[in-house]
Structure formats: structure tokens, C-alpha cells
Amino acid sequence: MPTRDDVLWFKTQFQPRIEPLLANSPLTVDFLAAIACQETGYVWSRLRARLPIDQVLALCVGDTLDDDKGRSAFPRNKAALLAAAHGDEMYTIARQALIDMSKEIPSFAAVAKRPNKFCHGFGMFQRDLQFFKSDPDYFLEKRYATFEGTLECCLEELGHAAKRLGFEGRALLTDMELAAVGIAYNTGSFTPKKGLRQGFFDGQKFYGEQLFDFLQMAHRVALPGNSPLLTPPRENTAVVPSPSPVIAQGTFLRVDTKEGMLRLRSEPKISDPPQANVVGHMPDGQPVRAFTGKARNGFREVETSLNGALLRGFASQKYLVADTGVTEIPIVTASEAPPVTGVVAVFMPSRPGHITKRSDPAGAHSLNEPNQPTRAGTSPDELRASLSAIIDWLAVDKAAHGRYQPHDGLTFCNIYCHDYCHLADVYLPRVWWTTRAILALTQGQSVEPLIGDTIAEMRANDLFRWLRDFGPTFGWRQTGTLTKLQQTVNQGAIGLIVARRKEDGRSGHIVAVVPESAVESARRDAMGEVTAPLQSQAGATNFRYGKGRANWWNGMEFAESAFWVHA
């Protein structure tokens, strides 16, 4: 599996040769590095340190065929190749390529001993032998063994894939759109509803999922003297993309309700029920920027950034006023480390030797069982695996784990999310300072945590307000869409959906959004947008993995909701 060091080698060797060919193209060096990692990284990452580069490139072959396992594309087998013009020459090259590669990659030695086996993928970017009939010289002249030769064909095929997806003429593609191009490069097509779960499946991950991971890794690597697109994360944490900037270029406006939050809608009308098309809630005084100068049905299309979340939609014109004092929309970023002075993290104190267990009744203490799992790793695969282990260990649906089981009208979504975050080494308070304690802490005074005096338990409604008021200081930031939320979580980050109840005495709700796997996945619409992320919750119903009630956070019982992520 290629690493960041392998990506650095790729960029050092090839970036100067790639960049001139990408002028006026939405494709990037990072994307091509990801394609190379996905297609032949298992070869060149092992050989680059001990062989000359021309030999490494020549050995970037793979994907074997023989007589007993055919395929639909040409050549279906050895006989089909031999029947083609110059097929005997091509078979000799393809067979010898397998033998030569197997001498350097021992795992292919057994395959190479089978006399009818031969390669059908050639070059660092793996041009398939199905193109032999239309472009025999690429293979017969071994142009695949040169970087320029394999790159030229790769860029041509990626261009065709982008055109098929309707991206022709685009100056910029998102990472998800680039992954879609890569999937079409691998399979010939892309189905938006399937998201990244397309292309070759190795038993654990699809081609698209692995490619997306490699793309994120490439973003964290830069040549000396340059800055990477994404800052490499600390160990045991994930990459969270920087907040998206506001791109609207219209008039600066300000929310002016004098009543409460202003709903931002996905279309210029009030839905039935009224919460159904709400995509965000903007506080009184929030600056926004218009896309156009005209209202539609009494709504203006606007864009803003709220706690790091890019929100775009339609807001009622009558609650927007021009504000010439605003020149930009501030972008909130999350702190890389929690505060160590002032208003710091607080936990419910325990008596010496006391162990808080999952089997105990719900309480204010944090779990401290022996050998409880943690989030660990430096790659998305490792982080996802450790989060899965946390979910399985918490086993929220297990009746013996009384800490999470609903009873007497009480539910414990807040405690479950606290435990999930706590084991992942992310601070989401189970208890928090009282107002009097916060005032003392901000004045530099020392405050002892005393339940009922200086600290109080946190319910879901309290957590909604805490994330808004203190979340960015402790590494949290909002994100604007379910698709962004799921994509970030899939890299091993922590995600939450939290909704505040209208009636403060009644319970709000909070769930963890968790990484997808080969078994569990989010729900997507026909365009590939996530409509129901993969969730894990305690509540009236407890489940380790599920999609929950559709758009539950927009229920009429809730005043507002938000999506949050943490590295």
C-alpha cells in the first residue's frame, strides 16, 4: 500500500513533467498521483528504492488473464489475443512482462508459473490491452515503459471520462467529481447514486473509495518549499478539509429578524411541513451575500459561512437588510488544540478507584473501564477500523449495557455521543461549567468542579448550544451538507448531527455520524448526494449502525439543527 513517502517520490520524479500538460485542465497532480497509487502503487512503491526509474516504469504491469478465466472485453483470453493482428508478438510481450515483474514482486511468482497467464494492464496508469486493436504501437513499441507514454494515454482517457460525465470545459472539479472521473476511467461509467462504492472491489474497498483516500493523502504531500493543500493531521486524528469560502458576488446583507433564527431553504418557498426544505438556521445579525439582485417569490438566494459551514439557499427577503459596513463574510476555523488555560475541558470527578462501566445506569461520569478502545492510526483505513472497534465495544444496542437503555421516558443520546467522542479522544462534554464558574475562569481564578455548584450535566439541547458557543475552541466546526459530513467522517473524523428541541424542558437529539464500510453505507439520491448519513445512536431506539428516520433533524419538534465535524 503506497504511503505519503511514496507520493512524495512520485511528485519529486514527475510533477515538473506533469504540470505543463495540465494547463486549462481541471485535473491535478494530486489526482494523477492518486491514480498512479491506485493502479500500480503496489508495484512501484516496492521497487522505487532499489531499481532505476526506467526499470521501475517498465515493470508497472499487472492484471492477468489466461484461458480458464475470460472476460467480456478484448482479449477474453490467450486465444483471442493470438487471433488478432500481431497478437503473437503482443502475447510474447505480455507473458514476459508478467515473468519480469514476478521476479521483483514475489507475490506474483506463483501466477507466473502458470504457462498461459499474461498481463493485460500496461504502464504506471495501466492502459488496458483492450486498446491493442486501435493502438497496437503503444504496446508493441513498449511506450508504456516511459512516463510520457503512459501519461499521454492516461490524460486522453481521463479527458474522455470527464466529457462523459459532463465536466468538459470545467476549470475546477471537487474531490468527489475527480473521484467520479477516476471511477469512469476504471469502469467506463459512473453511477452517482452509488457514490464512491464503484469500480473494482478487492473484498474490503471499492476502487472509488481507495482512490478518494489516495487523493486525500496526496493533498497532504508537497515538494520541498511548497505547502500541501491539506495540513497533515496529528497522529490518531483525521484530515478535516478547510471551510469552503463564500463565492457569491452580490450585495452584502444582514439577517434582521428581531424575533429568532431565520430559516435558509433549498428552494424559494415555504415547504409543507415548513421545516422540510430547511438547510440551515441563521442567527439575527448574521452577514450573508446575495447571488442575484432580485427576489423570487419573496426569497433571495444567498450564501454565508456559519461556524465554518458554507450555507447556500433562499431566505425570506423581508428579514434581510443591506449592510454597507460588511466587506466580507468571516470564516470560523476550529482550533488545532483545546485550551489549557481559562475555560478548559472539565469532567465529572470520580472517587479514587471508581470504575464507570457500560453496564452501570446512566450517570455523569465518563467511562474508564480497563482496556477500553481508542481511535488510533495515521491512515483513513486505520482510523475507520478503530472507530468501528469503538462502536462495537460500546454496543449501544446490548441490553446488558444499561448506560444507554431507554426507560421511564428517558433516553441517553447525549451520553452515548459523549462516550463515542471520549474514546476517540475528542472532547464533547458530559458535564460543563456553570455560568458563575465560567466567569471565574475567564478572570483567571481556579475553580473546583463540583456537581450542582460549578458544573452541571449536559443534555442534547445543552450540547447544541455548547457546540455553537465553545465548539470551535475545542476543535469542532460546522459543515454545510450531509455529503460533506459523510465524506469527512469517512476519512476517520468524528461527526455529529444535533438538533435543539423547541421546548427546552424536553429532550433534543444528537447522533454520531460514522464511517461507511463494505457492509454499512449512507443513503444517496440519484445525483450522489447523501440524503441519510450512516448514524450510530442511543435514543428511543438504540442502534450501532442505521440511517434513522428521514431528515429527523428537520422535525417540527426541533427549533434548529446543525452538522459538526472534528479531526
N, C-alpha and C positions, 0 to 999 in steps of 0.2 A: 504494500500500500504506500503510494507516494506521500512524502512529508513536506513540511514547509521548506526544509533544506533542498529537497528535490525541485520544488517550484523555483527557489532562488537560482539553482543551477540552470533550469530551463530559461529563466528570464536573462540571466547573465550571458548564456550562449546565443539566444535567439531574439531577444526583444529588439535590438537595433536592426535586425533583419526583417522583423515583422512590421514595425511601426510605419515605415514608408508605404506599405501596401494597404494600410487601414485608413488612409485619408478618405474623408467623405463616407466612411462606413460606420455603422453602429456597433460593429464587432470590436472587441478589445483584446489586448494582450492577455489580460486575466482570463478571458473566456477561452482563448486558444490554449493557454496553459492548462485550463480545466479539461478541455477536450483531449489534450495530449495525455494528461494524467489518467483520464478515464479509459482511453483507447489502448494505450501501450505503456502506461506508467509501471505496470508490473514487470516490464522488460527493462526499460532504460533506467529506472530508479536503482536497479540492482547492478547495472553494468557501467554506469557513468563514471564511477570512481576508479575503475581498473582497465578500461578499454579506451582506445582513441575514439573521438566523437564520430568519425566516419564509419567505424565498425559498429558503434552503438546504433547509428541510424540504419545501417544495413540489416541489423538483427531485429529491428522493430517489425516483426511479422507475427501472425497468430491466427486464431480461429481455424480449426482444422476440419477437413472433410475426408470421407472415404466412401467405399462402396456400400457399406451396410447402413449408413445414415445419410439420406439425401435431404434436400431442401427444395423449396419452390423456385428460388432464383437460380439463374445460371452461375456456375455449373452445379447441377444437382449432385454429381458425383464424379469420380475419375473418368468414367466412360464418356460422360457429357463433355468434359474438358478435352479429352483426346479427339473427340469427333469434330471439334471446332478448328478453324484455320489456325495453324501454328500452335495447336493445342498441345502437341507433344513437347514442343520447346517450353511452353508455359508450365506443363506438368513437371518437367525436369527442374525448372527454377523453383517452383512451389514446393516440391519434395525436398530439394537441397536446402531451401530456406528453413524448413522445419528441422532438418538434421543439424544445421549450423546453430540455430537458436537453442536447440535442446542441449547442445554441449555446454552452453553457458547458463541455461536455466534448467537445473536438474529435474524439476517437476514435470518437464515435457519429455524426459528421456524415455519413459515407458510408451508414450504415444508415438514417438518417432520410430520405435521398433516395429510398429505395425506397417507393413510394406506399402499399403495403399493410402496411407494418411498423407495429406498435403495441406499447406496453408492457403487460405483464401482472403486474408486481410494483409495489406502491404503498406508500409510506411508508418511513421510516427502517428499519423492521424488516420491510419487504417482505411485505405481505399479498398473496397471490396472487389473481388475478382469478377463480379457480375458486370463490371465495366470493361472487361477484357475485349469483348466483341467490338465495342465502339471506340476504345482507346488502347489497342494492344501495345503500342510503343511504351506507354507508361510502365508496363510490367516487363516487357521483353528487354527494354533498354535499362531496366532497373533504376528508373528515375525516382522511384520510391525511396531509394537508399540515400538520396540527397535531401537536405531540409527544404530547399527551394522547390524541388519537385513535389514532395508530399504536401507542402504548404499551399502551393498553387491549386492543386486539386481540392484540397480541403476548403479553401476560401470559395472556390467555384461552387461546390456542393452546398456550403453553408448559405451562400447567396441565393441559390435555388430554394433552399428550405425557408429562408426568410421571406422570399417572394410568395411562396405557397401559403404562408401564414398571414399575408397582408402587411408585412413590415417593410416592403420596398419603399425607399425614399425617406425612411425614418433616420433622424440624426442620432437618436439615443434610444436604447432599449433597457428596460428594467432587468434585474437579475432573473426574474421569473420568465420574462419574454426571451432572454438569452437561453435559458434552460429549455424553453419550448423549441427554439431553433435547434438546439443540440439534440433533443428527442427526435425531431423530424429528420435530422441528419442521420440518426441511428436507425430509425424505423421507416422513414418515408412520410410520416404523417404525425399529427399531434391532435389529441382529443382534449380540449380544455377542461371538461368535467372531471377527467382523471387526474388533473394536476401533474405532479412530478412522478406519480406512480405509473410510469410508462417506460417502454423500452426493455432491453434485456433484463431479466430477473435472475440474480445469482443465488437465490434461496433466502436472502435476507433483505436486499435492497434492489430497487429498480434502477435502471440506467439514469433516469432523470433525477432521482434522489441523490445518487452518488455524484453526478455531475454538479448539482447545485452545491453540495458540500465542498467539492473541489474548487468551485468558483469562489465560495466564501473564504477558503484557505488562501487562494491566490490574491484576494483583496488584502490579505494581511502580510504580504511579502512585497518588498520593494528593493530595487537596486540601491547600492550604497549612495548616499547623498540625496535620495528621494524619500518621500513619506508615503507609507502604504495607504490605500484607500480606507481601510479599517484598521484601527489600533489593535494589535494583538492582545487578546484577553489575558488576565492573570490566570494562573493555574486554577483549575476547578471552577472556572466561570466560562460563560459563553460570550460570543460576539453579539452585541445588540447594535443594529445599524444606527447611525446618527439620525436625529429627527429630520424629516423631509422639510425643505424650505417652502415658504408660500410663493407660488408662481403667478398668482393673479396680478394684473397690472392696472386695475381700475381704481376708483376713488377709495380713499380710506374712510371707513365708517366706524361707528362705535355703537355697541348694544346699549339701548336706553329703555329699560322696561319699568323701573321703579316698582316692580312687582315681584319678580323672581327670575328664574332661568329662562332663556329664550331657546326654543327648540330649533334645531337645524335639521331640515328634512331632505330626503333623497330626491324629491320632486316638488314642483311649485304648487302644492295643495295640501290641505289637511286631510290625512287619511282617516279611514274608519275601520277600527278604532283610532283615535287621534295619535296614539304612540307608535302605530305600526310602521310608519316610514321615517321615524326619527333616527338620525345618525349621530347626533351629539347634542349636548346641552351647553349653552354659552352663558356665563355669568353676566350680570349687569356690569357695564363698563368695558366688556371685552372688545378690543380692537379687531376689526375684520377688514378685508379688502374685497371690493366688488370685481366681478368678471366683466360685467356689462353696465351700461348706464341706465338701462331700462328694467322695470319690474315686469314680472309675468304673474298674472293672477294675484297681484298684491305681494309677490315674493321677489327678493333679489338673490341672485346666485352669488355667493360669497365664499371666501376661503380664510381660514385663520389657523393659528397654532395654539393649542391649549395643553399646557403641561407636557410639551413635546409631541403631541399628536397633531398631525395635519388633518384638519376637518374641512370638507368641502360639501356644500349643499345649498339649500334655499331657506332663507329666513324671512319672516314677515317684515315687509317694508316699513310698517308703521312703528316698529321698535328699533329702527336703525336711523342714526343721525350722522350727518357729515362731521368729520373731525379733522380740521386742518392742522391740528397740533401733532397728529400721528404721522410719522415718516417711515416707519417700518413696524412689522409685527414681531415682537420679541419671541425668541425660540428658547424654551426652557430645556436645559440638559441635565441629566442625572449626575450626581456626584460619583466619583470613582470609588470613594471610601466613605464610610459613615463617620459622623463627627466623634471626636474623642474628648471634647470639652463642651460645656454648655448643655443643651438639650440632647442628651445621649440616649442610646438604647437602654431599655430597662426590662427586667424580668422579675417575675414573682419569686421572692426569696424562699428557699427551702431549708428545712432543718437539716443539720448535718446527717448524712447517711440516708436521707429520704430518697426513695426511687419513685418517680411518677411513671406509671405503666399505661399501655393502651387498654388494658383490662380494667383500669380504675374508672370510676364515674367521672364525668366531665368536671374539670376544675381549672383553676387559674395558673397552675404550674406548667412549665414546659416539660416535654418528655426527656428523660435522662436514663433510659434503660441501657444496660450493658450491651455493647456490640451493635448498637443501632446504626443503620447505614447512613452514608453521607453522599453528597454529589462529588464525584471525583473524575478527573481526566483532563486531557488537553485537546481532544478531538470531539466533534459532534457525536460520533459513534459511542465513545466512552461516556460522555455526559448523558446521552439519552439512555444508555444502559443503566447507569447509576440512578437516574430518576425513575426508571421502571422498577428498579430494585426497591427504592423508597416506597413507591405506590404499593407494591406487593407486600412489603413489610408492614406498612400501616394497615393494610387490609381493612379498609373502612367498612366493607360490607360483611365482615366477620362478626357474628353475633357475640362472640366472646370479648370483642373489643368494645366494652361498654362506654368508653370515652366518646364514641361517635354515634351511638344508637339513639334515635329519637324516642321520646317518652313524654307523656303528660303534656303534649302540645309544644314541647321544647325540641329544638333542632340545633345542630352543632357544626354548621358550615364554617363558622369563624375559627373554631378550634382545629378542625381538620386542615384548613388552609394554613393556619399558623404552624402546625406540625410539619406539613409538607415543606413550607419555606424554611423552617428551623433546621430540618435535616439537610436541606440544600444549602445551608449557611447563608441564607438571605433573611434579613430582618423584616418581619411583619409582626407587630406587637400582639401579644396575648393580653398584656396589661400595659397601660400608658400613664404618663404623668398627669396629675390633675392640673387645672389652670393655675392654682396657687403655687404648685411645685414648679411649673414651667417659668413663672415669673421669677421665682427664686433662682432657678438655674441660669436664666438669662442674665442675672445680676452677679453671676459667679459664685453663688452660695452652694454649699454642699447640702444635698437633700437625700435623706434615707428613704428607700422605697418601703412604704407601709400601706398595705391594702386597706382601702376605706378612708385613708387620710391623704397620702401623697400619690398613690396610684389607684387605678380602677380598671376593672375588666373591660375588654373591648368586644362589642357586638359588631355585626356586619355593618350597620349604619355608622358606627363609630369608625370602623376601618375605612369606609368610603371617605369620610372627612379627613382621617389621618393621612391617607394616600394623597389627597388633594393638598393638604397643608404641609405635610412633612415628607411625603414620599420621595420627591427629587433629592432631598438632602440625604436620604438613605439608599440612593441608587435606583429608585423607581422612576419610570416615565410612562406617560400615556402613549398609546398608539391609536391610529385613527380608524383602522379597519380590521375585520376579523381575519382577512387574508394575511395582512402584515403580522397580526398577533400570532397566527398559527405558524407562519414561516419562521418567525424569530424563535418561538418555542421549539420548533423542530431542530434548531441548532444547539439545543441543550439549555436554553434560557428558561427563566421562570415567568409564567404568565398568569394573569388573573382577570376574571370578569367580576365586577362588583356593582350591585345595584342598591340604591338607598330607598328605603320604604317611605311612602308619603307620611304615614302615621309613625311618629318617632318611637312610640312605645311598642310597636310591632316590629317583627324581625325583617331586616333586609336579607340579601343573599349574596354569597361570594363563592366562587368556584375556582379551582385551579385548571388552567388550560395546559395540556400535557402533550409531549411529543407523539407524533404518529409512528406507527410501526408497520411491519408486514402484515400484522393481524388487525390492528385498530387504526381507524382513519377518520378524518373530518368529513363533513358533507359539503359538496361543492355544486354550484349551479352549472348550467351549460357553458358558461363563459370561463369557468375555472375559479370563480370567486368563492371563498369559503362562506357558507351560509350557517353552518353549525360546527364550531371547532370541537376538537376532541377534549372532553372535560372529565374531571375527577372530583367527586363531591361527597360531602355529608349533607343531609337535609331530611326532608320528609321521606325521601328515598336515597339510600346510600349506594354509590357505585364507584368502582375503580376506574372504569372507562365507559363513556357514553356521550351522547350528543345532546341530552337534555331536551326539555320542551322547547319547541321552535321559538327563537327570539324571546326567551323568557325575560331577559333584562329590559325589554320594552313593554312588559306587562303594565296594566293600568294601576296596579298596586304600588308601582315604583315611581318616585319623583324624578330620578335621574340615574344614569349608569355610565360606566367607563371601562376601558380595557387598559391594563397595565402590564409592563414587562420589566424584567430585571436581569442583568447579566449574571 
